Structure formats: structure tokens, C-alpha cells
Amino acid sequence: MALVTKFTRPGQAGKKIRVMVVDDSLLARKIIMEGLAQDPDIEIVGYAINAIDAKNKVGRFNPDVMTLDVQMPGMTGMEFLKQFLPEHPLPVVLCSSLNLGVFDALHAGAVDFVRKPDSMQSNEAFITTLTQKVHIAANARVQQARDPHYSERVAAATQPTTIAPPALGASVSDRIIIGLGASTGGTEATLEVMKRLPEDIPGMLITQHMPTGFTKMYADRLNKLCKMEVREAQDGDDIKRGLALVAPADLQMRVVRSPSGYRVSCQPGEKVSGHRPSVDALFTSMAQNVQCKMVGIIMTGMGADGAKGLLEMRQKGAYTIGQDKESCVVYGMPGVAYDIGAVTVQASCQDIAGVLLRHLKSK
């Protein structure tokens, strides 16, 4: 899969972010438009009632960011993105109910997504999150995937491949733990790494900022497309070779010692670095509790979550990898990590797996 990457204009200083809202629900459009308009830096320039309407109007409205419903009658959000983004690389924030289609739309090039509340009457937290995502999207890179058979491969994949890749070899100890953290743009960037790794990869832990309900669907998706087993973590799961655990939404996932080695603790608690789950919570627990070899990977995302924890890992002897600026949707988390000296080496999301495997084989 090739990625086409292009900067979108963030707007000049003092210039408002021009937003177009696309949703087939009159109530949802009203709530989104009125909610976003409360932000003094956002201007609602228009709306569309479906994807066809959006295609006809977007040239006239010339928005900086579009909010897009995933499930609409006629043309879905994913179908719209596949047709629209190659010619118009516009940052799109998805507004979705609990629906697997959101990951297809992210693959098609959407920057990020927000979960719609079950009742649009309870919308304060939804609007706050959406407003934040719009600001992030206005400065994000737009990436379009060129893989015409992607959806068919996802639909056909029911189990990880049974064809084993070359094993890492007996020289690689089982006592290695790999931590990976990402945020905006991270669902696709993480997949780019994971699908290149063998089924006998040392135990992996993944923290991805994601709304409640989506982490299990995401883990199941990775499990279908990758060679190793991937599942949403449960409190007390053992960390073991060939298994990648995804932090559950709204819980903090940390590494703790156990009589048999290491396991994960998934518990409610305060936000760390503004997030739950937090990459810093995962990485700091690894730095404090893991006595075997460690690898830390920090990928695309807004803000600084994970940078401090990655530095602690490196200071404890971990090998650390940061996604490079050119391949990031948002060079925030890996950029901060690099600036504070937490990153051993930088690489693109397409090259991180190779860097990781070379390091593991050298050990």
C-alpha cells in the first residue's frame, strides 16, 4: 500500500478554521454546527445532508476541515473519502456511532474520529472532543491509501495467516517486551508496523487513544490483518511471545511483575498526561517494573503523551524508536520525544518494523 502525503494549510495567524459539516441527521447537524460555532477560532461555512451533496458543495464552501458522518444513505463516508480525497486532500474528522466502518474510513484518509453519543441530547463532552479534533485536523497531514483491494482483504480475513514468516530465532530471548503508543493517525500507522512483523514477535503492548467501545473492534481488526495474535487486553493478561495486547479505552494499562514473568494491569484511574489510556502510563510502568530487555515505539499523535515515559525507558536501557516527521499525520508526540532525547532512532511508519526486527535479531 502506497501512501500519498500532503500538508494541508493550517491557516494564517488569526484566521478562523473554516468547517463544513456533513451529516444526514438534521438534529446532529444542528448540534454539531451550533457546538463548533461556540469556539471563536472556528467558522461554520456550510453543511451537506449526504455525501453527494457534499461533493457538490465543497468547492463552493472551500473548508479547511470537514466533519463527516460515517453511515449515510446512498454513498457511505468511506466511499466518499475514496473518491474525494485523491483530488481534494482535505482534513476530515469522522463523527461515528459504534461502527466498524470507521476504520475503513480512517484507512481511506480521514484524520481522526469522534464517537457520537447514544443520545445527541447528551452532547457537551462530544462537542468538546470534536472541537479539539477539528483544531488538530486543521494542522494535520492528509494521507490517502492506494490499495483498491483493501476492503476485500479485510472482509476475507477471518484468521491470521497460517504461513509463518522467518522466525526471529532462538537467539532472541522471550524476555523482551515491546511497548507502542500512538494517537491521531495512529490506527493506520500502527497497522503499517504490525502487519510487517512475524507471528513469533516478543510480547507487545499497544496504547492508542480511542473512544470507549472501539478498542476491541480495533484489536479484532489487527488480529485479522496481522500475523501475531492481537486482542484487547484484560486485567491480569500475561505478556508473552506472539501476542499483542491493546489497552482498553478508559482504563490505564500498565506492566506489573507476576510469578511467571510479567502481566498487564488494566484499571480505572486518573488521566495521565491528559489521557486514559495513556502512553506515559504504559511506558513509565515499563521503565519502573520491567527488568528484561525493552523496546519503546512512539508514533503519530498530538501533544506529548508518551514522551516522558519513553525517556524513562531509554534511561533504563531500552531501545526506543520514534516515527519521523514526514510520515506522521501529526508530529506531536514523537516530535516532543525526539526533542527531549527519548528517541534512539527515527523511522517512517513503513520502516519501523524493519528497524525493530534488525534490533531484535542483533540481540
C-alpha positions, 0 to 999 in steps of 0.5 A: 500500500502506497501512501500519498502525503500532503500538508494541508494549510493550517491557516494564517495567524488569526484566521478562523478554521473554516468547517463544513459539516456533513451529516444526514441527521438534521438534529446532529447537524444542528448540534454539531454546527451550533457546538463548533460555532461556540469556539471563536477560532472556528467558522461554520461555512456550510453543511451537506445532508449526504455525501453527494451533496457534499461533493457538490458543495465543497468547492463552493464552501472551500473548508479547511476541515470537514466533519463527516458522518460515517453511515449515510444513505446512498454513498457511505463516508468511506466511499466518499473519502475514496473518491474525494480525497485523491483530488481534494486532500482535505482534513476530515474528522469522522463523527461515528456511532459504534461502527466498524466502518470507521476504520475503513474510513480512517484507512481511506484518509480521514484524520481522526474520529469522534464517537457520537453519543447514544443520545445527541441530547447528551452532547457537551463532552462530544462537542468538546472532543470534536472541537479539539479534533477539528483544531488538530485536523486543521494542522494535520497531514492528509494521507490517502491509501492506494490499495483498491483491494483493501476492503476485500482483504479485510472482509476475507480475513477471518484468521491470521495467516497460517504461513509463518514468516522467518522466525526471529530465532532462538537467539532472541530471548522471550524476555523482551517486551515491546511497548507502542503508543500512538494517537491521531493517525495512529490506527493506520500507522500502527497497522503499517508496523504490525502487519510487517512483523512475524507471528513469533514477535516478543510480547507487545503492548499497544496504547492508542487513544480511542473512544470507549467501545472501539478498542476491541473492534480495533484489536479484532481488526489487527488480529485479522490483518496481522500475523501475531495474535492481537486482542484487547487486553484484560486485567491480569493478561500475561505478556508473552511471545506472539501476542499483542495486547491493546489497552482498553479505552478508559482504563490505564494499562500498565506492566506489573511483575507476576510469578511467571514473568510479567502481566498487564494491569488494566484499571480505572484511574486518573488521566495521565498526561491528559489521557486514559489510556495513556502512553506515559502510563504504559511506558513509565510502568515499563521503565519502573517494573520491567527488568528484561530487555525493552523496546519503546515505539512512539508514533503519530499523535498530538501533544506529548503523551508518551514522551516522558515515559519513553525517556524513562525507558531509554534511561533504563536501557531500552531501545526506543524508536520514534516515527519521523516527521514526514510520515506522521499525520501529526508530529506531536508526540514523537516530535516532543520525544525526539526533542527531549532525547527519548528517541534512539532512532527515527523511522517512517511508519513503513520502516519501523518494523524493519528497524525493530526486527534488525534490533531484535535479531542483533540481540 
